[in-house]
Amino acid sequence: MIRDEGGRRVTLRRATVIAIAVAVAVIGLPAGVVAATTAATSIADPVHPRQKARVSAQGRLLTEPCDANSCAAVDAGRLRVGDGSGALTVDGSVLTYPASAFSSMPYVTSGGYDYVKRGVPKGRQIMMTSITVRPNGTAPTQPAMLQIVSKTGANADCTGGQLGTAYYYAVTAQWPNSFTASFPSPIRISDRCAVVAHAGGDTAWVTITGYVV
């Protein structure tokens, strides 16, 4: 005789009803629940059933950024980057400044000169990216008139020679004002012995920045 937990007798009819109910419950379980514990499942595009997601050997779901035509690629763990037609290109211009950048501060008096950059190796050129002039005085007199000029016939150490071609000319503001000019496209000074020449007016400190190529 079979009794339930309350001590009541379980009849054959009642046992049959219970068995049928258990069978219906098992059959009605979602297929995904059973599949998750007993078999592999596929994730597919509902519009294109043949397009299925993939899993790597390590169990990772494989995902990748795609557009309507293609997907990004990875080489040895590195994302491949390009513009769609070969090597990566840049629209517009890119200014690069090498490690040989410098900043110098010649001090020039009326009628005198000082070098744009001392110690430039022979065969190298100066690329000037900015110039700032600070007239040195206690009262306004005349604007400092400056030129950056070549020095023809100079020796290997830049001594001797004569002033020649002007690369740049500026009439600066009077003391106490300063004058600054920047050159996004650097001014190329092909003479490594080029100097800042003072053509008249206030004495001045001249800050020049650039690099050597």
Backbone as CSV, one residue per row, in Angstrom:
resi,resn,N_x,N_y,N_z,CA_x,CA_y,CA_z,C_x,C_y,C_z
1,MET,0.853,-1.191,0.000,0.000,0.000,0.000,0.897,1.253,0.000
2,ILE,0.558,2.252,-0.815,1.334,3.501,-0.917,0.557,4.604,-0.222
3,ARG,1.245,5.328,0.678,0.619,6.459,1.363,1.433,7.721,1.061
4,ASP,0.739,8.869,1.071,1.439,10.133,0.846,1.999,10.646,2.159
5,GLU,2.578,11.836,2.156,3.232,12.360,3.354,2.245,12.609,4.480
6,GLY,0.994,12.825,4.192,-0.017,13.022,5.234,-0.605,11.720,5.751
7,GLY,-0.064,10.589,5.266,-0.543,9.293,5.733,-1.774,8.799,4.997
8,ARG,-2.202,9.559,3.986,-3.382,9.125,3.250,-3.007,8.076,2.221
9,ARG,-3.917,7.215,1.983,-3.665,6.145,1.031,-3.727,6.685,-0.390
10,VAL,-2.750,6.298,-1.225,-2.703,6.719,-2.624,-3.296,5.607,-3.467
11,THR,-4.390,5.939,-4.115,-5.060,4.939,-4.949,-4.366,4.848,-6.297
12,LEU,-4.677,3.808,-7.051,-4.101,3.594,-8.379,-4.468,4.747,-9.297
13,ARG,-5.709,5.208,-9.177,-6.135,6.323,-10.041,-5.334,7.576,-9.733
14,ARG,-5.126,7.836,-8.428,-4.380,9.046,-8.045,-2.927,8.948,-8.486
15,ALA,-2.323,7.782,-8.347,-0.940,7.581,-8.774,-0.803,7.789,-10.270
16,THR,-1.807,7.364,-11.032,-1.772,7.521,-12.498,-1.823,8.995,-12.867
17,VAL,-2.674,9.770,-12.183,-2.791,11.211,-12.446,-1.460,11.919,-12.180
18,ILE,-0.824,11.527,-11.059,0.461,12.160,-10.706,1.514,11.860,-11.764
19,ALA,1.565,10.637,-12.229,2.553,10.233,-13.234,2.349,10.991,-14.537
20,ILE,1.097,11.133,-14.942,0.808,11.864,-16.180,1.212,13.332,-16.043
21,ALA,0.947,13.932,-14.860,1.291,15.341,-14.641,2.805,15.564,-14.724
22,VAL,3.582,14.639,-14.133,5.045,14.741,-14.185,5.533,14.629,-15.625
23,ALA,4.957,13.709,-16.392,5.371,13.521,-17.785,5.098,14.764,-18.611
24,VAL,3.936,15.372,-18.409,3.585,16.581,-19.156,4.536,17.724,-18.812
25,ALA,4.900,17.841,-17.530,5.810,18.903,-17.107,7.176,18.755,-17.757
26,VAL,7.685,17.515,-17.818,9.003,17.270,-18.423,8.976,17.576,-19.903
27,ILE,7.908,17.136,-20.579,7.816,17.369,-22.024,7.695,18.858,-22.321
28,GLY,7.067,19.605,-21.434,6.833,21.032,-21.672,7.996,21.935,-21.332
29,LEU,9.115,21.393,-20.822,10.269,22.234,-20.511,10.779,22.924,-21.770
30,PRO,11.240,24.192,-21.674,11.786,24.873,-22.851,12.968,24.103,-23.417
31,ALA,13.012,24.028,-24.729,14.088,23.275,-25.383,15.446,23.848,-25.046
32,GLY,15.527,25.196,-24.878,16.806,25.824,-24.573,17.369,25.380,-23.251
33,VAL,16.481,25.116,-22.251,16.963,24.687,-20.934,17.603,23.314,-21.034
34,VAL,16.956,22.419,-21.736,17.507,21.068,-21.888,18.778,21.119,-22.705
35,ALA,18.740,21.911,-23.768,19.892,21.966,-24.657,21.110,22.538,-23.948
36,ALA,20.887,23.488,-23.034,22.004,24.125,-22.355,22.771,23.148,-21.492
37,THR,22.136,22.073,-21.090,22.802,21.117,-20.204,23.189,19.834,-20.908
38,THR,22.689,19.644,-22.110,22.955,18.354,-22.760,23.548,18.490,-24.149
39,ALA,23.441,19.671,-24.810,23.913,19.769,-26.184,24.304,21.202,-26.505
40,ALA,25.075,21.373,-27.607,25.476,22.701,-28.068,24.301,23.379,-28.755
41,THR,24.255,24.697,-28.673,23.197,25.453,-29.323,23.804,26.453,-30.296
42,SER,23.026,26.968,-31.192,23.470,27.935,-32.186,22.684,29.232,-32.033
43,ILE,23.407,30.362,-32.274,22.761,31.670,-32.314,22.767,32.111,-33.762
44,ALA,21.584,32.277,-34.342,21.484,32.579,-35.761,20.718,33.863,-35.992
45,ASP,20.999,34.486,-37.130,20.269,35.669,-37.565,18.870,35.216,-37.979
46,PRO,17.812,35.809,-37.402,16.464,35.370,-37.754,16.105,35.628,-39.220
47,VAL,16.762,36.629,-39.831,16.493,36.929,-41.236,17.317,36.040,-42.157
48,HIS,18.568,35.756,-41.724,19.453,34.898,-42.521,19.911,33.738,-41.632
49,PRO,19.111,32.689,-41.552,19.393,31.585,-40.614,20.758,30.944,-40.793
50,ARG,21.346,31.024,-41.981,22.659,30.404,-42.185,23.792,31.212,-41.546
51,GLN,23.504,32.458,-41.194,24.503,33.285,-40.545,24.460,33.025,-39.043
52,LYS,25.450,32.270,-38.551,25.473,31.861,-37.142,26.695,32.419,-36.425
53,ALA,26.517,32.694,-35.129,27.631,33.143,-34.296,28.595,31.995,-34.070
54,ARG,29.860,32.326,-33.781,30.880,31.313,-33.559,31.514,31.474,-32.182
55,VAL,32.041,30.374,-31.684,32.725,30.349,-30.391,34.135,29.825,-30.612
56,SER,35.129,30.481,-29.960,36.519,30.054,-30.116,36.779,28.771,-29.337
57,ALA,37.974,28.202,-29.546,38.357,26.978,-28.842,38.452,27.204,-27.331
58,GLN,38.612,28.465,-26.931,38.678,28.788,-25.508,37.300,29.086,-24.921
59,GLY,36.248,28.934,-25.729,34.906,29.155,-25.226,34.443,30.596,-25.274
60,ARG,35.152,31.463,-26.036,34.768,32.861,-26.128,33.868,33.080,-27.345
61,LEU,32.837,33.866,-27.153,31.981,34.226,-28.271,32.747,35.181,-29.173
62,LEU,32.872,34.824,-30.448,33.643,35.625,-31.384,32.791,36.788,-31.888
63,THR,33.259,38.005,-31.607,32.565,39.208,-32.071,33.575,40.106,-32.777
64,GLU,33.134,40.865,-33.731,34.024,41.760,-34.450,33.220,42.918,-35.034
65,PRO,33.818,44.134,-35.050,33.100,45.283,-35.623,32.998,45.156,-37.137
66,CYS,31.800,45.327,-37.638,31.561,45.172,-39.073,30.686,46.302,-39.588
67,ASP,30.781,46.530,-40.885,29.812,47.388,-41.545,29.009,46.512,-42.512
68,ALA,28.324,47.134,-43.440,27.466,46.359,-44.332,28.259,45.498,-45.302
69,ASN,29.568,45.795,-45.479,30.345,45.091,-46.496,31.455,44.204,-45.950
70,SER,32.052,44.557,-44.821,33.196,43.799,-44.323,33.360,44.002,-42.831
71,CYS,34.318,43.244,-42.257,34.585,43.319,-40.817,36.046,43.671,-40.569
72,ALA,36.326,44.191,-39.366,37.701,44.477,-38.972,38.457,43.165,-38.798
73,ALA,39.796,43.248,-38.899,40.626,42.050,-38.796,41.662,42.230,-37.697
74,VAL,42.085,41.116,-37.111,43.088,41.104,-36.056,44.243,40.229,-36.488
75,ASP,45.481,40.737,-36.370,46.686,39.980,-36.702,47.520,39.808,-35.445
76,ALA,47.667,38.569,-35.002,48.485,38.269,-33.817,48.099,39.142,-32.636
77,GLY,46.797,39.308,-32.424,46.318,40.066,-31.287,46.294,41.563,-31.489
78,ARG,46.673,42.045,-32.694,46.686,43.480,-32.962,45.618,43.814,-33.998
79,LEU,44.856,44.862,-33.729,43.809,45.290,-34.648,44.453,45.887,-35.886
80,ARG,44.087,45.381,-37.054,44.616,45.898,-38.312,43.920,47.217,-38.632
81,VAL,44.726,48.281,-38.872,44.184,49.613,-39.107,44.575,50.070,-40.504
82,GLY,43.623,50.623,-41.245,43.875,51.159,-42.579,42.740,52.061,-42.981
83,ASP,42.875,52.654,-44.162,41.797,53.529,-44.627,40.978,52.878,-45.726
84,GLY,41.127,51.559,-45.879,40.327,50.834,-46.854,40.975,50.701,-48.212
85,SER,42.107,51.386,-48.435,42.757,51.301,-49.738,44.275,51.295,-49.570
86,GLY,44.773,50.416,-48.710,46.217,50.322,-48.496,46.627,50.895,-47.161
87,ALA,47.848,51.445,-47.137,48.389,51.989,-45.890,47.548,53.166,-45.404
88,LEU,47.597,53.400,-44.088,46.832,54.486,-43.486,47.373,55.830,-43.977
89,THR,46.485,56.712,-44.384,46.874,58.032,-44.874,46.228,59.109,-44.014
90,VAL,46.720,60.330,-44.161,46.220,61.469,-43.391,45.779,62.556,-44.354
91,ASP,44.566,63.054,-44.156,44.092,64.171,-44.958,44.685,65.467,-44.400
92,GLY,45.184,66.335,-45.271,45.798,67.576,-44.812,47.298,67.412,-44.634
93,SER,47.898,68.273,-43.857,49.344,68.246,-43.655,49.670,67.947,-42.200
94,VAL,50.805,67.294,-41.993,51.272,66.950,-40.654,52.663,67.551,-40.466
95,LEU,52.810,68.362,-39.425,54.103,68.957,-39.129,54.802,68.134,-38.060
96,THR,56.016,67.697,-38.344,56.789,66.921,-37.384,58.045,67.699,-37.004
97,TYR,58.388,67.628,-35.745,59.569,68.311,-35.250,60.528,67.279,-34.658
98,PRO,61.692,67.123,-35.254,62.641,66.114,-34.792,63.235,66.453,-33.432
99,ALA,64.045,65.513,-32.926,64.601,65.666,-31.586,65.617,66.801,-31.507
100,SER,66.066,67.325,-32.660,67.079,68.371,-32.645,66.465,69.767,-32.506
101,ALA,65.315,69.855,-31.833,64.684,71.158,-31.623,65.561,72.027,-30.720
102,PHE,65.450,73.352,-30.864,66.267,74.245,-30.047,65.529,75.549,-29.778
103,SER,66.039,76.282,-28.829,65.577,77.631,-28.543,66.809,78.453,-28.183
104,SER,67.022,79.548,-28.874,68.190,80.385,-28.597,67.729,81.800,-28.279
105,MET,68.601,82.575,-27.620,68.234,83.932,-27.230,69.412,84.877,-27.481
106,PRO,69.605,85.269,-28.742,70.659,86.256,-29.024,70.298,87.617,-28.434
107,TYR,71.339,88.368,-28.098,71.154,89.750,-27.624,71.844,90.642,-28.650
108,VAL,71.089,91.546,-29.285,71.658,92.341,-30.364,71.532,93.830,-30.047
109,THR,72.578,94.523,-30.412,72.594,95.983,-30.254,72.597,96.626,-31.633
110,SER,72.311,97.901,-31.675,72.228,98.610,-32.946,73.521,98.451,-33.743
111,GLY,73.379,97.951,-34.967,74.535,97.760,-35.829,75.260,96.453,-35.601
112,GLY,74.856,95.666,-34.602,75.540,94.411,-34.317,74.738,93.202,-34.767
113,TYR,75.276,92.014,-34.462,74.549,90.786,-34.792,74.974,89.663,-33.863
114,ASP,74.173,88.613,-33.845,74.495,87.400,-33.092,73.923,86.228,-33.880
115,TYR,74.430,85.029,-33.622,74.042,83.856,-34.418,72.640,83.362,-34.058
116,VAL,71.945,82.897,-35.087,70.632,82.294,-34.858,70.783,81.071,-33.976
117,LYS,71.745,80.228,-34.295,71.986,79.012,-33.507,73.456,78.648,-33.627
118,ARG,74.160,78.682,-32.527,75.575,78.321,-32.542,75.744,76.799,-32.587
119,GLY,76.822,76.379,-33.218,77.171,74.963,-33.201,76.368,74.081,-34.128
120,VAL,75.718,74.649,-35.151,74.985,73.812,-36.110,76.010,73.038,-36.945
121,PRO,75.905,71.703,-37.029,76.878,70.915,-37.784,76.932,71.328,-39.257
122,LYS,78.090,71.187,-39.864,78.259,71.525,-41.271,77.352,70.651,-42.123
123,GLY,76.707,71.268,-43.100,75.806,70.532,-43.978,74.369,70.482,-43.477
124,ARG,74.123,70.986,-42.264,72.765,71.003,-41.726,72.117,72.361,-41.954
125,GLN,70.780,72.401,-41.852,70.035,73.635,-42.064,69.153,73.932,-40.860
126,ILE,68.805,75.212,-40.710,67.984,75.656,-39.594,66.557,75.867,-40.077
127,MET,65.587,75.334,-39.323,64.170,75.561,-39.607,63.613,76.417,-38.469
128,MET,63.286,77.665,-38.753,62.798,78.594,-37.724,61.275,78.510,-37.647
129,THR,60.760,78.252,-36.440,59.308,78.120,-36.259,58.688,79.322,-35.547
130,SER,59.491,80.117,-34.844,58.948,81.333,-34.216,60.075,82.275,-33.832
131,ILE,59.716,83.536,-33.675,60.678,84.543,-33.220,59.936,85.527,-32.308
132,THR,60.573,85.874,-31.204,60.028,86.869,-30.277,61.109,87.902,-29.996
133,VAL,60.732,89.168,-30.100,61.689,90.254,-29.876,61.212,91.094,-28.694
134,ARG,62.094,91.295,-27.717,61.784,92.121,-26.559,62.764,93.299,-26.511
135,PRO,62.320,94.471,-26.940,63.211,95.643,-26.882,63.714,95.855,-25.457
136,ASN,64.979,96.192,-25.346,65.605,96.343,-24.041,65.887,97.820,-23.798
137,GLY,65.093,98.432,-22.958,65.292,99.848,-22.708,64.509,100.299,-21.492
138,THR,64.557,101.579,-21.241,63.806,102.152,-20.118,62.778,103.165,-20.593
139,ALA,62.849,103.513,-21.875,61.887,104.459,-22.445,61.817,104.206,-23.947
140,PRO,60.680,104.487,-24.556,60.557,104.268,-26.001,61.546,105.130,-26.781
141,THR,62.223,104.517,-27.712,63.104,105.270,-28.618,62.680,104.947,-30.053
142,GLN,63.351,103.987,-30.663,63.006,103.566,-32.011,62.725,102.053,-32.005
143,PRO,61.760,101.597,-32.824,61.520,100.146,-32.903,62.794,99.417,-33.326
144,ALA,63.008,98.245,-32.764,64.164,97.431,-33.141,63.923,96.840,-34.523
145,MET,64.807,97.159,-35.456,64.693,96.646,-36.828,65.669,95.487,-36.995
146,LEU,65.122,94.299,-37.238,65.941,93.091,-37.249,65.844,92.364,-38.578
147,GLN,66.941,91.697,-38.939,66.964,90.819,-40.093,67.651,89.516,-39.710
148,ILE,67.198,88.422,-40.287,67.934,87.159,-40.192,68.578,86.950,-41.554
149,VAL,69.887,86.977,-41.573,70.613,86.981,-42.850,71.686,85.902,-42.865
150,SER,72.070,85.528,-44.071,73.154,84.558,-44.240,74.492,85.256,-44.005
151,LYS,75.531,84.440,-43.897,76.874,84.985,-43.681,77.799,84.313,-44.692
152,THR,77.997,84.982,-45.809,78.771,84.386,-46.893,80.269,84.428,-46.585
153,GLY,80.953,83.381,-47.041,82.403,83.329,-46.886,82.865,83.067,-45.470
154,ALA,81.978,82.584,-44.587,82.369,82.323,-43.202,83.232,81.071,-43.114
155,ASN,84.084,81.005,-42.097,84.919,79.830,-41.871,84.077,78.689,-41.300
156,ALA,84.696,77.530,-41.106,83.982,76.363,-40.591,83.357,76.651,-39.224
157,ASP,83.980,77.535,-38.433,83.434,77.875,-37.118,82.552,79.115,-37.173
158,CYS,82.178,79.535,-38.394,81.285,80.663,-38.640,81.921,82.024,-38.368
159,THR,83.230,82.073,-38.147,83.891,83.369,-37.985,84.198,83.949,-39.363
160,GLY,84.380,85.275,-39.410,84.680,85.932,-40.676,83.457,85.984,-41.581
161,GLY,83.690,86.371,-42.828,82.614,86.410,-43.800,81.833,87.711,-43.758
162,GLN,80.908,87.818,-44.683,80.105,89.022,-44.812,78.618,88.667,-44.760
163,LEU,77.813,89.614,-44.297,76.378,89.390,-44.273,75.838,89.411,-45.697
164,GLY,74.905,88.475,-45.973,74.410,88.334,-47.330,72.898,88.374,-47.426
165,THR,72.324,87.282,-47.945,70.895,87.214,-48.234,70.059,87.264,-46.969
166,ALA,68.977,88.053,-47.005,68.063,88.129,-45.862,66.990,87.052,-45.994
167,TYR,66.800,86.273,-44.910,65.750,85.252,-44.876,64.462,85.806,-44.264
168,TYR,64.627,86.779,-43.392,63.465,87.302,-42.663,63.777,88.722,-42.211
169,TYR,62.743,89.573,-42.246,62.919,90.964,-41.832,61.719,91.385,-40.998
170,ALA,61.961,92.099,-39.902,60.860,92.543,-39.054,61.178,93.895,-38.426
171,VAL,60.182,94.767,-38.402,60.258,96.003,-37.638,59.387,95.782,-36.414
172,THR,59.979,95.674,-35.250,59.242,95.279,-34.052,58.627,96.479,-33.343
173,ALA,57.807,96.163,-32.356,57.187,97.212,-31.550,58.234,97.895,-30.670
174,GLN,57.916,99.102,-30.236,58.818,99.834,-29.353,58.707,99.314,-27.918
175,TRP,59.746,99.584,-27.145,59.718,99.286,-25.716,58.520,100.012,-25.102
176,PRO,57.755,99.389,-24.180,58.011,98.096,-23.517,57.292,96.920,-24.173
177,ASN,56.765,97.122,-25.373,56.012,96.052,-26.027,56.939,95.040,-26.684
178,SER,56.448,93.826,-26.778,57.192,92.765,-27.444,56.538,92.430,-28.780
179,PHE,57.284,91.718,-29.592,56.810,91.316,-30.918,57.039,89.817,-31.069
180,THR,56.006,89.084,-31.529,56.128,87.640,-31.729,55.524,87.256,-33.073
181,ALA,56.215,86.385,-33.790,55.689,85.834,-35.044,55.941,84.331,-35.044
182,SER,54.919,83.570,-35.438,55.045,82.114,-35.537,54.940,81.708,-36.999
183,PHE,55.589,80.593,-37.337,55.633,80.130,-38.714,55.196,78.660,-38.770
184,PRO,53.880,78.408,-38.975,53.403,77.016,-39.082,54.167,76.239,-40.151
185,SER,54.496,76.925,-41.253,55.412,76.353,-42.243,56.772,76.992,-41.961
186,PRO,57.697,76.270,-41.335,58.944,76.869,-40.863,59.725,77.573,-41.968
187,ILE,60.432,78.622,-41.585,61.326,79.321,-42.507,62.642,78.549,-42.557
188,ARG,63.005,78.088,-43.744,64.239,77.305,-43.912,65.415,78.259,-44.088
189,ILE,66.384,78.162,-43.198,67.596,78.975,-43.252,68.728,78.043,-43.677
190,SER,69.087,78.117,-44.934,70.035,77.146,-45.486,71.473,77.387,-45.038
191,ASP,71.749,78.568,-44.508,73.091,78.882,-44.028,73.170,78.613,-42.528
192,ARG,73.982,77.644,-42.139,74.085,77.302,-40.718,74.744,78.409,-39.910
193,CYS,75.402,79.348,-40.576,76.045,80.462,-39.879,75.179,81.720,-39.873
194,ALA,73.892,81.577,-40.216,72.996,82.734,-40.282,72.969,83.478,-38.948
195,VAL,72.747,84.793,-39.036,72.775,85.635,-37.840,71.525,86.498,-37.764
196,VAL,71.266,87.006,-36.550,70.250,88.026,-36.337,70.990,89.358,-36.356
197,ALA,70.702,90.162,-37.359,71.392,91.444,-37.509,70.475,92.573,-37.071
198,HIS,71.032,93.512,-36.317,70.273,94.660,-35.803,70.536,95.846,-36.725
199,ALA,69.470,96.328,-37.390,69.625,97.417,-38.357,69.358,98.783,-37.754
200,GLY,69.024,98.828,-36.479,68.781,100.119,-35.852,67.670,100.049,-34.835
201,GLY,67.562,101.114,-33.998,66.529,101.159,-32.983,67.010,100.598,-31.657
202,ASP,66.043,100.221,-30.806,66.373,99.701,-29.478,67.191,98.423,-29.549
203,THR,68.091,98.250,-28.577,68.715,96.933,-28.409,67.615,95.956,-27.995
204,ALA,67.835,94.670,-28.208,66.738,93.729,-27.976,67.246,92.327,-27.683
205,TRP,66.433,91.615,-26.901,66.589,90.178,-26.732,65.721,89.508,-27.793
206,VAL,66.262,88.512,-28.455,65.547,87.836,-29.533,65.491,86.334,-29.209
207,THR,64.283,85.826,-29.016,64.129,84.395,-28.757,63.696,83.714,-30.057
208,ILE,64.505,82.751,-30.474,64.229,82.027,-31.719,64.047,80.556,-31.389
209,THR,62.993,79.958,-31.881,62.774,78.514,-31.706,62.742,77.870,-33.085
210,GLY,63.115,76.616,-33.124,63.129,75.879,-34.389,63.802,74.546,-34.206
211,TYR,64.322,74.004,-35.283,65.034,72.730,-35.224,66.018,72.658,-36.386
212,VAL,66.912,71.701,-36.303,67.964,71.543,-37.294,67.709,70.277,-38.103
213,VAL,67.862,70.378,-39.422,67.677,69.220,-40.304,68.921,68.981,-41.123
